[in-house]
Amino acid sequence: MTAAQLVSDLLALGVRPGGVLLVHSSLRSLGPVDGGAEAVVKGLLEALGARGTLLCLR
């Protein structure tokens, strides 16, 4: 998976720019992601846009 694919999947699931997203997950559950954790965070932030809010639990 790439960050671009993650963004596309998030938007298809209903995540919208400017929205609020609470994430409670593990990298293992996502499977292999090109760029690892950094790419996942970048994808989440890109889907939310500059006005969105990302909350992460670990």
C-alpha positions as CSV (number, residue, x, y, z in Angstrom):
1,M,0.0,0.0,0.0
2,T,1.2,3.5,-0.7
3,A,0.2,6.8,1.1
4,A,-1.8,7.7,-2.0
5,Q,-3.8,4.5,-1.9
6,L,-4.4,5.1,1.8
7,V,-5.8,8.6,1.1
8,S,-8.0,7.2,-1.7
9,D,-9.3,4.5,0.7
10,L,-10.0,7.0,3.5
11,L,-11.9,9.3,1.2
12,A,-13.9,6.3,-0.1
13,L,-14.8,5.5,3.5
14,G,-16.2,9.0,4.1
15,V,-13.2,10.8,5.6
16,R,-13.5,14.4,4.4
17,P,-11.1,17.4,4.4
18,G,-11.7,19.5,7.4
19,G,-13.1,16.6,9.4
20,V,-12.1,15.0,12.6
21,L,-10.6,11.5,12.6
22,L,-9.9,9.3,15.6
23,V,-7.4,6.5,14.8
24,H,-6.8,3.5,17.0
25,S,-4.8,1.0,15.0
26,S,-1.5,-0.7,14.5
27,L,0.8,-0.8,11.5
28,R,0.6,-4.5,11.5
29,S,-3.1,-4.4,10.9
30,L,-2.6,-2.2,7.8
31,G,-0.1,-4.6,6.3
32,P,2.9,-3.4,4.4
33,V,3.0,0.3,3.7
34,D,5.6,1.9,1.4
35,G,7.4,4.4,3.7
36,G,6.2,2.8,6.9
37,A,4.6,4.8,9.8
38,E,5.6,8.1,8.3
39,A,3.7,7.4,5.1
40,V,0.6,6.4,7.1
41,V,0.6,9.6,9.1
42,K,1.2,11.7,6.0
43,G,-1.7,9.9,4.3
44,L,-4.0,10.5,7.2
45,L,-3.1,14.1,7.3
46,E,-3.5,14.5,3.5
47,A,-7.0,13.0,3.6
48,L,-8.0,15.5,6.4
49,G,-6.4,18.5,4.8
50,A,-5.0,21.6,6.5
51,R,-8.2,22.2,8.6
52,G,-8.7,18.6,9.6
53,T,-8.0,17.2,13.1
54,L,-6.2,13.9,13.6
55,L,-6.4,12.1,17.0
56,C,-4.3,9.0,17.4
57,L,-4.5,6.4,20.2
58,R,-1.9,3.7,20.7
